[in-house]
Amino acid sequence: MRRTTRRYRSTNNMQMKTKEEIINTIILIIAVMLVFIGVIFIKSGLDTRKKSQPQFAYTSEKSSNYEVLLKPNDFYLEKTLEQGKYYASQSIDKICINFKYILNTNKESNLQYSYDIIADLVGNANSKDNQIKEVWNRRFNLVEITDNQDANNKFEINQNVDVDYQKYVTLANEYEKTYGINIDSVLKVRMNVYSNVNNLEADIKKVQDYIELDIPINDTVTNVEENYQNINNENIVSQEKDISITEIIYYASGTILIIGAIIIVIIEIKREFKNMTKDTIYEMNIRKILKFYEDLIVTVENRPNLEKLEIMNVNKLDDLIDVAEQNKKNIIHYEEENKSKSEFYVIVDKYAYLYVVTSFLYKSF
């Protein structure tokens, strides 16, 4: 009983495989480098974008202080009372208020600002559905709006104003008597600050801020309430700028390189998969044939000399097996060095019956 032995790759075939592996490695390295360079270009574009869109911050600090100036009376030894207390409304002559406002920027800036102080006397009444509704509002200008003033990086406003408390009490009482309405009146004293902040990197066209104190008018007891946030911190403004030519170049170059790398990798994968599929199917077929018919097949190193024989091509392996068995002949197997083609012969007298398996035809038995 004869047993077949498969030939291993020749030295020449191994060298071809080695060269192919080296080429594949070089292609992979090139693809990785293209991706790496593409990422660097895109990152450079993003860095350029960040530099052209710096962040700009400003901080405003607000405060108010006041003291209550009393009318002549026999009850208080002091002429003024400090802030933060409750006061008998009829004892109040004036409320002397100091408003203080500071704006700071975190970068070199040109500032323009102005301000005014107003007092809104607001009358509220209860509606039929027990909701508080505003029925009267009159505005008084305590400090007229100032001219624009210039500053660099920072400005500070420190403004005093006296509120004639009894003037507003009288006015609110007259409104009630005239219209026969019981109202709750409050005097809203407010300093409005208007500023323009101009910076090479950012532009805040209008920053409007305020400090407000609310003073009840027709209650028997009065207290002053602050109605503002003391500090506004880290108000960030980013100036949007059109994309630059440099950014376009960076983005386009990076994108093209990455797309090119992806195309190279896809082509290489397809090629490798195609080759691998061919080789795998071919080798599996040959292995199966040799194993299944190992008692019948003899593998030789050199192609048989068939010059004096008439070649009879066989389309099916089963037909070749029948010829071999009927004539009690072995099947001679020869495989080309590149492992892409195998020939199976049965020699009977002056005839050579030939069956061929190639990696290109994907023949299977």
C-alpha positions in Angstrom: 0.0 0.0 0.0 1.4 3.3 -1.0 1.0 6.4 1.1 1.2 10.0 -0.3 3.6 12.6 1.1 2.9 16.3 0.6 5.8 18.5 -0.5 6.7 21.5 1.6 7.2 24.9 0.1 10.5 25.3 -1.8 13.1 27.8 -0.8 12.0 30.0 -3.8 8.4 29.9 -2.7 9.3 30.8 0.9 11.3 33.8 -0.4 8.3 34.9 -2.4 6.1 34.7 0.7 8.7 36.6 2.7 8.8 39.4 0.1 5.0 39.6 0.1 5.0 39.9 3.9 7.6 42.6 3.8 5.5 44.5 1.2 2.4 44.1 3.4 4.2 45.4 6.4 5.5 48.4 4.5 2.0 49.2 3.3 0.6 48.9 6.8 3.4 51.3 8.2 2.6 53.8 5.4 -1.1 53.7 6.3 -0.4 54.2 10.0 1.9 57.1 9.2 -0.7 58.7 7.0 -3.3 58.5 9.8 -0.8 59.8 12.3 0.1 62.8 10.1 -3.6 63.4 9.3 -4.5 63.5 13.0 -1.6 66.0 13.6 -2.9 68.3 10.8 -6.5 68.2 12.2 -5.2 68.9 15.7 -3.2 71.8 14.4 -6.4 73.2 12.8 -8.2 72.8 16.1 -5.4 74.5 18.0 -5.5 77.4 15.4 -9.2 77.7 16.0 -8.8 77.8 19.8 -6.2 80.6 19.4 -8.5 82.6 17.2 -11.4 82.1 19.7 -10.0 83.1 23.1 -12.2 83.2 26.1 -12.9 86.6 27.7 -14.2 87.1 31.2 -15.4 90.0 33.2 -16.5 90.3 36.9 -18.8 92.8 38.3 -19.0 93.6 42.1 -22.0 95.4 43.5 -22.7 96.8 46.9 -24.9 99.4 48.5 -24.9 101.2 51.9 -27.4 103.5 53.4 -28.3 105.3 56.6 -31.7 106.6 57.7 -31.9 110.3 58.6 -34.6 111.0 61.2 -37.0 113.9 61.5 -36.7 115.9 64.7 -38.3 113.9 67.5 -38.2 113.3 71.3 -37.6 109.6 71.1 -34.3 109.0 69.4 -31.0 110.5 70.7 -29.4 109.8 67.3 -30.0 111.9 64.2 -29.4 108.8 62.0 -29.9 105.1 62.2 -27.6 102.5 60.7 -28.7 100.1 57.9 -30.2 96.7 58.3 -32.9 97.6 60.9 -36.7 98.3 60.9 -37.7 101.9 61.2 -40.9 103.7 62.2 -42.1 105.1 58.9 -43.3 108.5 60.3 -39.8 109.0 61.9 -38.0 108.9 58.6 -36.9 112.1 56.9 -34.5 110.9 54.2 -32.6 107.7 53.3 -29.1 108.4 52.2 -27.8 105.7 49.9 -24.3 104.9 48.5 -24.1 102.7 45.4 -20.8 101.1 44.5 -20.1 99.2 41.3 -16.8 97.7 40.0 -16.2 96.0 36.7 -12.9 94.1 36.1 -11.8 92.3 32.9 -9.2 89.5 32.7 -7.5 90.9 29.5 -6.4 94.3 28.2 -9.7 96.1 27.3 -11.1 99.5 26.4 -14.1 100.3 28.5 -16.8 102.8 28.1 -19.5 103.2 30.7 -22.3 105.4 32.0 -25.0 105.2 34.6 -28.1 106.7 36.0 -30.2 106.4 39.2 -34.0 106.1 39.1 -36.8 105.6 41.6 -40.0 103.8 40.6 -42.9 104.4 42.9 -45.1 101.3 42.4 -48.6 100.8 43.7 -49.9 97.3 44.1 -53.5 96.2 44.9 -55.2 92.8 45.4 -57.4 91.7 42.5 -60.7 89.8 42.8 -58.8 86.5 42.5 -56.5 87.6 45.4 -53.5 88.2 43.2 -51.3 91.2 43.6 -51.5 93.5 40.5 -49.6 96.7 39.8 -52.0 99.6 39.4 -49.7 102.5 39.4 -46.1 103.3 38.6 -44.3 106.6 38.4 -40.7 107.1 37.7 -38.3 109.7 39.1 -34.9 110.5 37.9 -32.6 110.9 40.9 -29.4 111.0 38.9 -29.5 111.8 35.2 -27.7 109.4 32.9 -24.0 110.4 32.8 -21.9 111.0 29.7 -19.8 108.0 28.5 -16.6 107.7 30.4 -13.4 105.7 29.3 -11.4 103.3 31.2 -8.8 100.5 30.7 -9.5 97.0 32.1 -11.4 98.3 35.1 -13.8 101.0 36.2 -15.5 101.9 39.5 -18.6 103.9 40.2 -19.2 105.4 43.6 -22.4 107.4 43.8 -24.4 108.9 46.7 -28.1 109.7 46.4 -30.6 111.1 49.0 -34.2 109.7 48.9 -36.8 112.1 50.3 -38.9 109.4 52.0 -41.8 111.6 53.1 -42.2 113.0 49.6 -43.1 109.5 48.3 -45.3 108.7 51.3 -47.4 111.9 50.7 -47.7 111.0 47.0 -48.9 107.5 47.7 -51.4 108.7 50.3 -52.8 111.2 47.8 -53.2 108.5 45.2 -55.2 106.4 47.6 -57.5 109.3 48.7 -58.0 110.5 45.1 -59.0 107.1 43.7 -60.3 105.4 46.9 -58.0 102.5 46.5 -56.0 100.8 49.2 -52.6 100.1 47.8 -49.3 98.7 49.0 -46.6 101.1 47.7 -42.9 100.4 47.3 -40.1 102.6 46.1 -37.6 100.8 43.9 -34.4 102.8 43.9 -32.1 101.5 41.2 -28.7 102.4 39.7 -28.4 101.2 36.1 -24.9 100.7 34.7 -24.4 100.6 30.9 -21.0 99.6 29.6 -19.3 98.6 26.4 -16.3 96.4 26.6 -14.0 96.3 23.6 -11.1 93.8 23.4 -8.9 92.7 20.5 -10.1 89.1 21.0 -13.6 89.6 22.2 -16.3 92.2 22.0 -19.1 92.6 24.5 -21.2 95.3 22.9 -23.5 96.1 25.8 -23.3 95.0 29.4 -26.2 96.2 31.3 -26.3 95.8 35.1 -28.0 97.3 38.1 -28.2 97.7 41.9 -31.7 97.9 43.4 -33.1 98.7 46.8 -36.8 98.2 47.6 -38.3 100.5 50.2 -41.9 100.1 51.5 -43.8 103.4 51.6 -47.1 103.3 53.3 -46.4 100.6 56.0 -46.2 101.7 59.6 -42.8 100.0 59.8 -40.2 100.2 57.0 -37.1 98.2 56.2 -34.9 98.4 53.1 -34.4 95.2 51.0 -31.5 94.5 48.6 -32.7 93.2 45.3 -29.5 92.3 43.4 -26.7 89.8 43.2 -23.5 91.1 44.8 -21.1 89.5 42.4 -21.4 88.3 38.8 -18.4 86.1 38.3 -16.8 84.6 35.2 -19.2 85.7 32.5 -17.4 84.1 29.5 -17.8 85.5 26.1 -16.2 83.9 23.0 -16.0 85.8 19.8 -16.9 83.7 16.8 -14.5 84.3 13.9 -14.7 83.0 10.3 -12.6 80.0 9.5 -9.2 81.0 8.2 -7.3 79.7 5.2 -4.8 78.1 7.6 -7.5 76.1 9.3 -8.9 75.0 5.9 -5.5 73.7 4.8 -5.0 71.9 8.1 -8.5 70.3 8.0 -8.3 69.4 4.3 -4.8 67.9 4.5 -5.6 65.9 7.5 -8.9 64.6 6.1 -7.2 63.6 2.7 -4.4 61.8 4.5 -6.7 59.8 6.7 -9.1 59.0 3.8 -6.1 57.9 1.8 -4.9 55.6 4.6 -8.3 54.1 4.9 -8.5 53.4 1.1 -5.0 51.8 1.2 -6.0 49.6 4.1 -9.3 48.6 2.5 -7.5 47.7 -0.8 -4.9 45.7 1.0 -7.5 43.8 3.1 -9.5 43.0 0.0 -6.4 41.8 -1.8 -5.2 39.7 1.1 -8.7 38.2 1.6 -8.9 37.4 -2.1 -5.5 35.7 -2.0 -6.2 34.0 1.2 -9.6 32.7 -0.1 -8.0 31.3 -3.2 -5.1 29.6 -1.4 -7.3 28.3 1.3 -9.9 26.7 -0.9 -7.3 25.3 -3.2 -5.1 23.8 -0.4 -8.2 22.4 1.3 -9.3 20.6 -1.9 -5.8 19.1 -2.5 -5.5 18.0 1.1 -8.9 16.3 0.9 -8.1 14.5 -2.3 -4.7 13.3 -1.1 -6.1 12.1 2.2 -9.2 10.4 0.8 -7.3 8.6 -1.9 -4.0 8.1 -0.2 -3.8 4.5 -1.2 -4.2 5.4 -4.8 -2.3 8.6 -5.3 1.5 9.0 -5.6 3.0 12.5 -5.4 6.1 13.2 -7.5 8.5 16.0 -7.5 8.9 16.4 -11.3 6.2 16.6 -13.9 5.9 13.3 -15.9 7.2 13.3 -19.5 4.1 13.0 -21.6 5.5 13.9 -25.0 4.9 10.4 -26.5 1.4 10.1 -24.9 -1.9 11.3 -26.0 -3.4 13.6 -23.4 -7.0 12.8 -22.4 -8.5 15.6 -20.2 -10.9 14.5 -17.6 -13.5 16.9 -16.2 -14.3 15.0 -13.0 -12.1 13.4 -10.4 -14.5 10.5 -10.1 -13.9 9.7 -13.8 -10.2 9.7 -13.2 -10.6 7.4 -10.2 -12.7 5.0 -12.3 -9.9 4.8 -15.0 -7.3 4.1 -12.3 -9.3 1.4 -10.6 -10.4 -0.3 -13.8 -6.8 -0.5 -15.1 -5.3 -1.1 -11.6 -3.1 2.0 -12.0 -1.9 4.6 -9.5 -2.8 8.2 -9.9 0.3 10.4 -10.3 0.1 13.8 -8.6 2.3 16.7 -9.5 2.0 20.2 -8.0 3.6 23.3 -9.4 6.1 25.2 -7.2 3.9 28.2 -6.7 1.3 26.0 -5.2 -1.4 27.2 -7.5 -2.0 24.2 -9.7 -2.1 20.4 -9.2 -2.2 17.8 -12.0 -3.4 14.2 -11.6 -2.4 11.6 -14.2 -3.3 8.0 -14.9 -1.1 6.5 -17.6 -2.6 3.6 -19.5 -0.7 2.4 -22.5 -0.3 5.4 -24.9 -2.8 7.5 -23.1 -2.4 10.0 -20.2 -5.7 10.8 -18.5 -5.3 14.2 -16.9 -7.4 16.0 -14.2 -6.3 19.5 -13.2 -7.1 21.5 -10.0 -6.1 25.2 -9.9 -6.6 28.0 -7.3 -8.3 30.1 -9.9 -11.0 27.6 -10.8 -11.8 26.7 -7.2 -12.5 23.1 -8.2 -13.8 20.8 -5.5 -14.2 17.1 -5.6 
